[in-house]
Amino acid sequence: MTATLDRTPDDTLDKKLDERILRTSPLRRPLSRPELGSVVGALAVFLFFAVAADGFMRAASLSTVLYASSSIGIMAVPVALLMIGGEFDLSAGVMVTSSALISSMFSYQLTANTWVGVGVSLLVTLAVGAFNGFVLTRTKLPSFIVTLGTFLMLTGMNLGLTKLIDGTVSTKTIADMEGFPSARAVFASTLTIGGVDFKVTIVWWLALVALASWILLRTRAGNWIFAVGGNQSAARAVGVPVAKTKIGLYMGVAFGAWISGQHLLFSYDAVQSGEGVGNELIYIIAAVIGGCLITGGHGSAVGSAVGALIFGMTSKGIVFAEWNPDWFKFFLGAMLLLATLLNTWVRKRAEATA
């Protein structure tokens, strides 16, 4: 993989840590792509369900698969960038619910236009992401501890504040409030193309993949992300703003949570305060299946999208094949192990052909 880079002190960081600026043979280039293993896996899963599930190849079924993939992929993209930067976020799942609850309760309780609630939710959610990054960089605590603490706090706040303000575990409907139709059109509408309905989340998903890929491959910030994930000490030594980079990555996860939260709210008019718990693991799984390393410094936005697509094909393919859905997590765990082994094998093959 190649990219146009300016020769600055930031870019001289130990070239062996950044596969984008290594001279590679034509054979090694495709092998060194982080998403290669996941693409092979996605093709295998697609062909398998195309044969095993009669309705899988229908246009409406594929639309359902893309929707399921996008609902995971919107969060998997920023989570992948964070993992490339050497960290992860256990609060990502409940942050989605927090974002939706803030929009709903702020709009309803103050009888404000729903767009006011959407704007306040964005500010608060980004503040939570900045808090995660700030505490991480100032205390030097592992991201596991920092984001686990945020996860527990948000889980308690989601339930406690919802019961305190609304008297129940779910918010009141805001479907009849001013601004709801336009907000729903942005976050939860359906686009009809060729007689097939597609959720607008697919557009959000693809836009985030394109934006994240541009950041990683064509900007100095992308260099910084790979650098801090590959060798944080060396990155700091050559002037990379490690703290700002990590805070920005956590705010990126928060932005994805805001988008997902608004979709959740405007799809169903109300929100259950207990939703989102456990989804953070799904986002991490999608990123890992897509080629991100837990240790950081390696991965791609496209790979996270492929990982989310595999998740969507598997979750819906089991339904179309009329199998017992209780086995879904077994297949998901098996895919995680196989994808990790395949990605490791591909990477070693790429290094061997250097």
Secondary structure, 3 states (H helix, E strand, C coil): CCCCCCCCHHHHCCHHHCHHHCCCCCCHHHHHCCCHHHHHHHHHHHHHHHHHCCCCCCHHHHHHHHHHHHHHHHHHHHHHHHHHCCCCCCCHHHHHHHHHHHHHHHHHHCCCCHHHHHHHHHHHHHHHHHHHHHHHHHHCCCHHHHHHHHHHHHHHHHHHHHHHHHCCCECCCCCCCCCHHHHHHHHCCEEEECCEEEECHHHHHHHHHHHHHHHHHHCHHHHHHHHHHHCHHHHHHCCCCHHHHHHHHHHHHHHHHHHHHHHHHHHHCCCECCCCCCHHHHHHHHHHHCCCCCCCCCCCHHHHHHHHHHHHHHHHHHHHCCCCHHHHHHHHHHHHHHHHHHHHHHHHHHHHCC
